[in-house]
Amino acid sequence: MAIKRNHLIFYLLILGMLPVYGLQAVSLSYNTGKEKKTVFLSDEESLIIGDREGDGKIEGRLETVKKSNINQAQRMFKSSKVLPLFYDTPDGGGRIRTLPGGIIVKFKKGIIATQINSWAKQKKLEIKHIFKTPGKVMINSPEGLATLDLINEIITSDSIIEEARPNWLTKVEAK
């Protein structure tokens, strides 16, 4: 339950109510079913996903912004969302990514589509995408930290799931 405790820290950082000196990043862990993963929540930056042209498309419009400049940065977009920024290491190294929502779930061998649909209905989850790989789907989840909470919940409570991973949105820079 480490993630829920850190929700407060994240929201206090956004509101500017928690001093950031000395705090580089908050570590968050989740269990994929195959391994325990740790990511680090940035205390200085957020990601803004936006639509500059007003056409509803957000591809290629991912901006890293200092938290103190969020309001100014949002003016660049016709519509936007501010999401938490995650790194692979506490000092901000590795991939820059966020959680726009969605969990990729791989069910154990032998679990068929009707069982998957029943599971989703019982958990009140919506299947967003069915992959060509048998037993692999993407379910809807809330954006941000709630995705990691949901992964931890389903991986520990459901024996039919082999693996669950976040649908990370990663910022890619051209070399």
C-alpha positions in Angstrom: 0.0 0.0 0.0 3.0 2.3 -0.4 1.4 4.0 -3.4 -1.6 5.3 -1.6 0.6 6.8 1.1 2.5 8.6 -1.6 -0.7 10.1 -3.3 -0.7 12.8 -0.6 2.9 13.6 -1.2 2.3 14.0 -4.9 -0.7 16.2 -4.5 1.1 18.4 -1.9 4.0 18.8 -4.3 1.6 19.9 -7.1 -0.1 22.4 -4.7 3.3 23.7 -3.6 2.5 22.9 0.0 5.5 20.5 0.5 9.0 21.9 0.3 11.0 20.1 -2.4 14.5 20.8 -1.2 16.3 17.6 -0.3 13.6 15.4 -1.9 14.6 14.2 -5.4 11.9 11.7 -6.1 9.3 9.5 -4.4 9.8 5.7 -5.1 6.7 3.7 -6.0 6.6 0.0 -6.4 4.2 -2.3 -8.2 4.1 -6.1 -8.8 3.7 -7.3 -12.4 3.2 -10.9 -11.4 6.6 -11.8 -12.7 8.7 -9.2 -11.0 8.5 -6.2 -8.6 9.2 -2.9 -10.4 10.1 0.4 -8.9 9.7 3.8 -10.6 10.4 7.3 -9.3 7.9 10.1 -9.2 9.4 13.5 -10.1 9.0 16.2 -7.5 9.9 19.0 -9.9 8.2 18.2 -13.2 4.9 17.0 -14.7 3.9 15.9 -18.2 1.3 17.8 -20.1 -0.6 15.9 -22.8 -2.3 18.4 -25.1 -4.1 19.1 -28.3 -2.7 22.2 -29.9 -4.9 22.3 -33.0 -8.2 21.4 -31.4 -8.6 18.3 -33.6 -8.7 15.8 -30.7 -5.3 14.3 -31.5 -2.6 14.3 -28.9 0.1 12.2 -30.6 3.5 13.9 -30.6 2.3 16.7 -28.2 3.9 15.5 -24.9 5.6 18.3 -23.0 7.8 18.1 -19.8 7.1 21.1 -17.7 8.4 22.4 -14.3 5.5 22.3 -11.9 5.9 26.0 -11.2 5.2 26.7 -14.9 2.1 24.4 -15.4 -0.5 27.1 -15.9 1.7 29.0 -18.4 2.4 25.8 -20.3 -1.2 24.7 -20.5 -2.0 27.9 -22.5 -0.1 26.3 -25.5 -2.9 23.8 -25.9 -6.6 24.0 -26.8 -7.1 21.2 -24.3 -4.7 19.4 -22.0 -4.1 17.1 -19.0 -1.4 17.3 -16.4 -0.1 13.9 -15.5 2.7 12.7 -13.0 6.1 12.3 -14.5 8.1 9.1 -13.7 11.8 8.1 -14.1 13.7 4.8 -13.9 16.1 6.2 -11.3 15.8 8.5 -8.3 18.1 11.1 -9.9 15.8 11.4 -13.0 17.7 9.0 -15.2 16.2 6.6 -17.8 13.0 6.9 -19.6 10.6 9.8 -19.1 7.1 8.5 -18.9 3.6 8.9 -17.5 0.5 6.9 -17.0 -2.4 8.0 -19.2 -4.5 5.0 -18.1 -4.7 1.4 -19.3 -3.2 -1.9 -18.0 -2.0 -4.7 -20.2 -3.1 -7.9 -18.6 -1.8 -11.4 -19.6 -3.9 -14.3 -18.3 -2.5 -17.7 -17.5 -2.4 -20.3 -20.2 -5.7 -22.0 -20.7 -7.9 -19.0 -19.7 -10.4 -18.4 -22.5 -12.2 -15.3 -23.8 -15.4 -16.0 -21.9 -13.5 -16.3 -18.6 -11.7 -13.1 -19.3 -15.0 -11.3 -20.1 -16.5 -12.7 -16.9 -13.5 -11.6 -14.8 -13.7 -8.0 -16.3 -17.4 -7.8 -15.6 -17.0 -9.1 -12.0 -14.3 -6.5 -11.4 -16.3 -3.8 -13.1 -13.5 -3.2 -15.6 -13.8 -2.4 -19.3 -11.7 -4.2 -21.9 -10.2 -1.5 -24.1 -8.3 -3.7 -26.5 -7.9 -7.4 -27.3 -4.4 -8.3 -28.5 -3.7 -11.0 -31.2 -1.8 -12.9 -28.5 -4.3 -15.3 -26.8 -5.2 -14.3 -23.3 -3.8 -10.7 -23.5 -6.0 -7.6 -23.2 -5.8 -4.0 -22.2 -8.2 -2.8 -19.6 -9.2 0.8 -18.9 -7.8 2.2 -15.7 -7.7 5.7 -14.2 -4.7 7.9 -15.3 -1.7 8.4 -13.0 -1.0 6.7 -9.7 -4.3 4.9 -9.6 -3.1 2.6 -12.4 -0.3 1.3 -10.2 -2.8 0.8 -7.3 -5.1 -1.2 -9.6 -2.2 -3.4 -10.9 -1.2 -4.2 -7.3 -4.8 -5.0 -6.4 -5.5 -7.3 -9.3 -2.2 -9.1 -9.3 -2.5 -10.0 -5.7 -6.2 -10.9 -5.7 -6.7 -12.8 -9.0 -5.1 -16.2 -9.6 -6.0 -16.3 -13.3 -3.6 -13.4 -14.1 0.0 -14.2 -15.1 1.1 -10.6 -15.6 -0.2 -7.0 -15.5 1.8 -4.0 -16.7 1.0 -0.3 -17.0 0.4 1.2 -20.4 3.2 3.7 -20.2 3.3 6.7 -22.4 7.0 7.4 -23.0 8.6 10.6 -24.3 10.9 9.7 -27.2 13.6 12.1 -28.4 15.1 12.0 -31.8 18.9 11.5 -31.8 
